[in-house]
Amino acid sequence: MPQRTVNIFRAADDISGILKQAMKDSGLRGKERIFVKPNLSHPEYVAGVVTDPALTFELVGLLRDGAEEVIVGESDGFNYPCRLAFEKTGMAAAVKRAGGTVVNLSEDKIVKVTFRGGSAVKQLFLPKTLLDADSVVDLPLMKTHEFMLYSGAIKNLFGCVPSNRRIYLHPYLPEVFYRLYTLLKPQLTVMDARVGIEGNGPTKGKPVKMDLILTSNCALATDVVSTKIMRLNWKETYLHYIAKRTGFSEDAVSVQGLRVADVARKFESPRIDLPVKAQMEIYKHEFLTKLFFCSFGVVKLFQKVTSAYRGSALQTA
């Protein structure tokens, strides 16, 4: 594998130039079919929570200049269809204007991918469109996560699992992430960190103005550098599991552009209150996870109880 390189840029600089250089360094030119994975973890556009359609437009246009087909794909959320997110965020219109196409992976043909070894994850069902692509481009965001501390490039690949019940895989997430990372091998990662999310991310946290863009040829290296910028300990996250499985060493990562020390800012960690603790305990067990998420009504009820609990906690604080 070529040397893992992560470039850190000020977003105030020429974003178009940053993307052009990333495209040049990636070796993607000449690929016939490129799959792009944005983060559409919310049905409406919120800076730092959802991948910026304007940035996606720029990148898809650049990719389209050298590729026969550029496909931007996402899967249905647990409580909203991907089609709605594509439309309401403006992502579908941006991709179409740039000459690309959007695909709801939850409506795609499914291929069973079987893994050897003694892990708990024996197989994954993945979209044929994704597996048929010549290369994958990852468009993550810089966020904390209330159940996993950190959410970034590799976590973004989880949305490639087309079932909106992929939450059933939570008891095995480190292994699932490892499988997705090593199977899909994103050739280019562009992390839009102009706005990050701290606290109880990835969707309910607080926005943090960082004004950064990270580009890399390695999703894992991107995540490790990202956590360092956020002053989080990556070895306390699922990234450590993936690093051990792949023989990754942070000393082998070349950081170019701005220095981590010059752009680092301490992100507020998630607040692990009783509702979060309860869900984290549920996620440890496959049966409990399936029971809890068996219907949207059960989840809505839990959300109402959580809101009431947190409202009461604020009043007594």
C-alpha positions as CSV (number, residue, x, y, z in Angstrom):
1,M,0.0,0.0,0.0
2,P,1.3,3.5,-0.8
3,Q,2.2,5.7,2.2
4,R,-0.8,6.9,4.1
5,T,-1.1,10.7,3.7
6,V,-3.4,13.1,5.3
7,N,-3.5,16.7,4.1
8,I,-5.0,19.4,6.4
9,F,-6.2,22.7,4.7
10,R,-7.8,25.9,5.8
11,A,-11.2,26.0,4.2
12,A,-10.8,29.7,3.7
13,D,-8.3,28.8,1.0
14,D,-9.4,27.9,-2.5
15,I,-11.8,24.9,-1.9
16,S,-11.9,24.2,-5.6
17,G,-8.1,24.1,-5.7
18,I,-8.0,21.8,-2.7
19,L,-10.4,19.3,-4.4
20,K,-8.5,19.5,-7.7
21,Q,-5.3,18.7,-5.9
22,A,-7.0,15.8,-4.0
23,M,-8.3,14.5,-7.3
24,K,-4.9,14.7,-8.9
25,D,-3.2,12.9,-6.0
26,S,-5.9,10.2,-5.7
27,G,-5.2,8.5,-9.1
28,L,-8.9,8.3,-9.8
29,R,-8.6,9.8,-13.3
30,G,-9.3,7.1,-15.8
31,K,-11.6,5.1,-13.5
32,E,-14.8,4.2,-15.4
33,R,-17.3,4.0,-12.5
34,I,-16.8,5.9,-9.2
35,F,-19.0,5.5,-6.1
36,V,-19.3,8.5,-3.7
37,K,-20.6,8.0,-0.2
38,P,-21.8,11.2,1.5
39,N,-23.2,11.5,5.0
40,L,-27.0,11.9,4.9
41,S,-27.6,11.1,8.6
42,H,-30.4,13.6,8.8
43,P,-33.3,14.2,6.3
44,E,-32.6,18.0,6.0
45,Y,-29.3,19.8,5.5
46,V,-27.6,20.9,8.7
47,A,-24.0,22.1,8.5
48,G,-21.6,19.6,10.2
49,V,-24.3,16.9,10.3
50,V,-24.9,16.3,6.6
51,T,-22.4,16.4,3.8
52,D,-22.6,19.8,2.0
53,P,-24.3,19.5,-1.4
54,A,-22.2,22.4,-2.8
55,L,-18.9,20.6,-1.9
56,T,-20.4,17.4,-3.4
57,F,-21.3,19.3,-6.6
58,E,-17.7,20.5,-6.9
59,L,-16.2,17.1,-6.3
60,V,-18.6,15.1,-8.5
61,G,-17.9,17.6,-11.4
62,L,-14.2,17.0,-11.1
63,L,-14.7,13.2,-10.9
64,R,-17.1,13.3,-13.8
65,D,-14.4,14.9,-16.0
66,G,-12.4,11.7,-16.0
67,A,-15.0,9.0,-15.3
68,E,-17.7,7.5,-17.4
69,E,-20.1,7.4,-14.4
70,V,-20.1,8.9,-10.9
71,I,-22.7,7.5,-8.5
72,V,-23.6,9.1,-5.2
73,G,-25.3,6.6,-2.9
74,E,-26.9,6.4,0.5
75,S,-29.3,4.0,2.3
76,D,-32.6,4.5,4.0
77,G,-32.4,5.7,7.6
78,F,-34.3,3.9,10.4
79,N,-37.1,6.5,10.4
80,Y,-36.8,8.2,7.0
81,P,-36.3,7.2,3.4
82,C,-33.1,8.1,1.7
83,R,-35.1,9.5,-1.2
84,L,-36.4,12.2,1.1
85,A,-33.0,13.1,2.4
86,F,-31.6,13.3,-1.1
87,E,-34.4,15.8,-2.1
88,K,-34.7,17.9,1.1
89,T,-30.9,18.4,1.6
90,G,-30.5,19.5,-2.0
91,M,-28.0,16.6,-2.6
92,A,-30.0,15.1,-5.5
93,A,-30.2,18.3,-7.4
94,A,-26.5,19.1,-6.8
95,V,-25.3,15.7,-8.0
96,K,-27.5,15.9,-11.1
97,R,-26.2,19.4,-12.0
98,A,-22.6,18.0,-11.7
99,G,-23.4,15.2,-14.1
100,G,-23.6,12.4,-11.6
101,T,-26.5,10.1,-10.5
102,V,-27.9,9.4,-7.1
103,V,-28.9,5.9,-5.9
104,N,-30.9,4.7,-3.0
105,L,-28.8,1.7,-1.9
106,S,-31.8,0.3,-0.1
107,E,-33.5,-0.2,-3.4
108,D,-30.5,-1.7,-5.2
109,K,-29.8,-5.3,-6.0
110,I,-28.2,-7.0,-3.0
111,V,-25.1,-9.2,-3.0
112,K,-24.1,-11.5,-0.1
113,V,-20.5,-11.1,0.9
114,T,-19.1,-13.9,3.0
115,F,-16.1,-13.6,5.3
116,R,-13.7,-16.3,6.4
117,G,-12.4,-16.6,9.9
118,G,-13.9,-16.9,13.4
119,S,-15.4,-13.5,13.8
120,A,-19.1,-13.0,14.7
121,V,-19.7,-11.3,11.4
122,K,-19.9,-14.1,8.9
123,Q,-21.5,-12.1,6.1
124,L,-22.9,-8.8,5.0
125,F,-25.5,-8.0,2.4
126,L,-24.3,-5.1,0.3
127,P,-25.5,-3.2,-2.8
128,K,-24.4,-4.5,-6.2
129,T,-23.9,-0.9,-7.5
130,L,-21.3,-0.3,-4.7
131,L,-19.5,-3.5,-5.3
132,D,-19.4,-3.0,-9.0
133,A,-17.7,0.4,-8.7
134,D,-14.1,0.7,-9.7
135,S,-13.3,3.1,-6.8
136,V,-15.0,4.5,-3.7
137,V,-14.8,8.1,-2.5
138,D,-15.7,8.8,1.1
139,L,-17.2,12.2,2.1
140,P,-17.4,12.1,5.9
141,L,-17.7,14.9,8.6
142,M,-15.9,15.5,11.9
143,K,-18.2,14.5,14.7
144,T,-18.4,13.1,18.2
145,H,-20.9,10.2,18.7
146,E,-22.8,9.6,21.9
147,F,-22.5,5.8,21.7
148,M,-19.0,5.4,20.2
149,L,-17.3,8.7,21.1
150,Y,-16.3,9.4,17.5
151,S,-17.9,9.3,14.0
152,G,-15.9,10.0,10.9
153,A,-14.7,8.4,7.6
154,I,-15.0,4.7,8.5
155,K,-18.3,5.1,10.4
156,N,-19.6,6.9,7.3
157,L,-19.2,3.6,5.3
158,F,-21.8,2.0,7.6
159,G,-24.4,3.7,5.6
160,C,-23.5,1.5,2.7
161,V,-25.3,-1.4,4.4
162,P,-28.6,-1.1,2.6
163,S,-31.0,-2.4,5.3
164,N,-32.6,0.3,7.4
165,R,-32.3,-2.2,10.2
166,R,-28.5,-2.2,10.0
167,I,-28.8,-0.9,13.6
168,Y,-29.2,-4.7,14.5
169,L,-25.4,-4.9,13.7
170,H,-24.5,-2.6,16.6
171,P,-23.3,-5.4,18.9
172,Y,-20.6,-6.1,16.3
173,L,-19.8,-2.6,15.0
174,P,-16.0,-2.7,15.3
175,E,-15.9,-5.9,13.2
176,V,-18.4,-4.5,10.8
177,F,-16.4,-1.3,10.3
178,Y,-13.2,-3.3,9.8
179,R,-14.9,-5.4,7.1
180,L,-16.3,-2.4,5.3
181,Y,-13.0,-0.5,5.5
182,T,-11.0,-3.4,4.1
183,L,-13.5,-4.5,1.5
184,L,-14.4,-1.0,0.1
185,K,-10.9,0.5,0.4
186,P,-11.9,4.2,-0.3
187,Q,-9.3,5.6,-2.7
188,L,-10.0,9.1,-1.7
189,T,-11.4,10.6,1.5
190,V,-12.5,14.2,1.8
191,M,-13.5,15.2,5.3
192,D,-15.4,18.5,5.4
193,A,-14.5,19.9,8.8
194,R,-15.5,23.5,8.2
195,V,-18.1,22.8,10.9
196,G,-17.6,19.9,13.4
197,I,-20.1,18.5,15.9
198,E,-19.2,18.1,19.6
199,G,-21.1,16.7,22.6
200,N,-23.9,14.2,21.8
201,G,-23.4,13.9,18.1
202,P,-23.7,12.7,15.4
203,T,-27.0,14.6,14.9
204,K,-27.9,16.3,18.2
205,G,-24.5,17.7,19.2
206,K,-23.3,21.3,19.1
207,P,-21.7,22.9,16.0
208,V,-18.0,23.9,16.2
209,K,-16.5,26.2,13.6
210,M,-13.2,24.5,12.6
211,D,-12.8,25.9,9.0
212,L,-10.8,22.8,7.9
213,I,-10.8,20.3,5.1
214,L,-8.9,17.0,5.3
215,T,-8.0,14.9,2.2
216,S,-6.4,11.5,2.3
217,N,-5.7,8.2,0.5
218,C,-6.7,6.3,3.7
219,A,-9.9,6.5,5.7
220,L,-8.4,5.1,8.8
221,A,-5.5,7.6,8.7
222,T,-8.1,10.4,8.2
223,D,-9.9,9.3,11.3
224,V,-6.8,9.0,13.5
225,V,-5.7,12.5,12.5
226,S,-9.2,13.8,12.9
227,T,-9.4,12.5,16.5
228,K,-6.1,14.1,17.3
229,I,-7.4,17.5,16.0
230,M,-10.5,16.9,18.2
231,R,-8.2,16.0,21.1
232,L,-9.9,12.6,21.5
233,N,-8.0,9.4,22.2
234,W,-8.5,7.2,19.1
235,K,-7.3,4.2,21.0
236,E,-10.4,4.4,23.2
237,T,-12.6,4.0,20.1
238,Y,-13.4,1.3,17.5
239,L,-10.5,2.7,15.5
240,H,-8.1,0.8,17.8
241,Y,-9.7,-2.5,16.8
242,I,-9.4,-1.7,13.1
243,A,-5.8,-0.6,13.6
244,K,-4.9,-3.9,15.3
245,R,-6.6,-6.0,12.6
246,T,-4.8,-4.2,9.8
247,G,-1.4,-3.6,11.4
248,F,-1.9,0.2,11.2
249,S,0.7,2.4,12.9
250,E,0.1,6.1,13.4
251,D,3.8,6.7,13.0
252,A,3.5,5.7,9.4
253,V,1.0,8.5,8.6
254,S,2.4,11.5,6.8
255,V,0.5,14.7,7.8
256,Q,1.0,17.5,5.3
257,G,-0.2,21.1,5.1
258,L,-1.2,22.5,8.4
259,R,0.1,20.9,11.6
260,V,-2.3,19.1,14.0
261,A,-1.0,21.1,16.9
262,D,-1.9,24.4,15.2
263,V,-5.5,23.5,14.4
264,A,-6.4,21.2,17.4
265,R,-9.3,22.1,19.6
266,K,-10.7,20.1,22.5
267,F,-14.1,18.8,21.5
268,E,-16.7,18.3,24.2
269,S,-17.2,14.6,24.8
270,P,-20.7,13.1,24.8
271,R,-22.7,13.3,28.0
272,I,-23.3,9.8,29.1
273,D,-26.6,10.1,31.0
274,L,-29.0,7.4,31.9
275,P,-30.8,7.1,28.5
276,V,-27.4,6.8,26.7
277,K,-26.2,4.3,29.2
278,A,-29.3,2.2,28.7
279,Q,-28.9,2.2,24.9
280,M,-25.2,1.4,25.2
281,E,-26.1,-1.6,27.3
282,I,-28.8,-2.7,24.8
283,Y,-26.3,-2.4,21.9
284,K,-24.1,-5.0,23.6
285,H,-26.7,-7.8,22.9
286,E,-28.1,-8.8,19.5
287,F,-31.4,-10.0,21.0
288,L,-32.0,-6.8,23.0
289,T,-31.1,-4.6,20.1
290,K,-33.6,-6.4,17.8
291,L,-36.3,-6.3,20.5
292,F,-35.7,-2.6,21.2
293,F,-35.7,-1.6,17.5
294,C,-38.4,-3.9,16.4
295,S,-40.8,-1.0,15.6
296,F,-40.5,2.7,15.2
297,G,-43.2,3.1,17.8
298,V,-41.0,1.6,20.5
299,V,-38.2,4.0,19.6
300,K,-40.5,7.0,19.5
301,L,-41.7,6.1,23.0
302,F,-38.1,5.9,24.3
303,Q,-37.3,9.2,22.7
304,K,-40.3,10.8,24.5
305,V,-39.2,9.3,27.8
306,T,-35.6,10.5,27.2
307,S,-36.8,14.1,26.4
308,A,-38.8,14.1,29.6
309,Y,-35.9,12.8,31.6
310,R,-33.5,15.3,30.3
311,G,-36.0,18.1,30.7
312,S,-36.4,17.2,34.3
313,A,-32.7,16.9,34.8
314,L,-32.2,20.4,33.5
315,Q,-34.8,21.8,35.8
316,T,-33.2,20.3,38.9
317,A,-29.6,21.2,37.9
